């Protein structure tokens, strides 16, 4: 049930990727919303580190 968030830069663009276990994607729709929430927090942390 772990959600993994990765980031990398490609062609000058910061790209975020989320990994959700396949069984959770199929059986637990709330996992998608949790993943989006995790991604938002991760992006905000990255943005703060980049600009401040």
Secondary structure, 3 states (H helix, E strand, C coil): CCEEEEEEEECCEEEEEEEECHHHHHHCCHHHHHHHHHHHHHHHHHHHHHHC
